Amino acid sequence: MIACDTCPADPVAHPVLEFPRGAVTYKAPDFARRDGRNYVAAGDALVVLETKGSFVRVRVTRGDGPTYRRWVLARDGNPVHTAYSLVVRRRAHEVLVFKDGKRIQRIQAAVGKGSTPTPPGIFTISRKIHLSSVRGGGEYQTYGCCVMALDISARAPFADQVWGTVALHRSFGGDLGHAVSHGCIRLPLDRVRWLYGHLPAGTLVRIV
């Protein structure tokens, strides 16, 4: 374990739910306020922001627009428990990996630049995507083997996009240790492979 006297503590415990069949969303914790435009995708694992009766509030993002905070039925989700968590230190350009509350790795990273910053807060790895399984995934091979998407999107205009899901993925030459991305956290490819293999969907990610 790498010593680091100034490193922040492991993320505070937050409940996380995984939705194996997805979930209908509501604009308020009221069955009459169903939101017909948004939904939780099957398999997503999301941070619980608030609980009210049989409803919980979560972040809903589809990657092509802003993140919405919507209500879903708690019974549609299963609690997620994992020994791992991450802390992303934007100013230090690094990611700290914790297991059972103990720091086990410190990884140099690239984070969002000033015009497209990596958003602060407590999020979760909502979905793990192995790019070999994506239809037409050849165009994404520059991102490496895999991507770990967070439950937050950011305004990141580039190419033909305006919004994009914030994710952990491989770095590109010379970008580590700098604030250069469109909001994503870039890491060395071997560390991305390790994290993908060890961290389940639902792992908490604290960005400071």
PyMOL commands that set and color helices and strands:
alter all, ss='L'
color gray80, all
select helices_A, chain A and resi 31-33+74-76+131-133+137-143+189-198
alter helices_A, ss='H'
color red, helices_A
select strands_A, chain A and resi 16-18+23-26+34-40+45-47+50-52+55-60+68-73+78-79+84-89+94-99+102-108+111-112+121-130+146-158+161-170+179-181+185-187+204-207
alter strands_A, ss='S'
color yellow, strands_A
deselect
rebuild
show_as cartoon
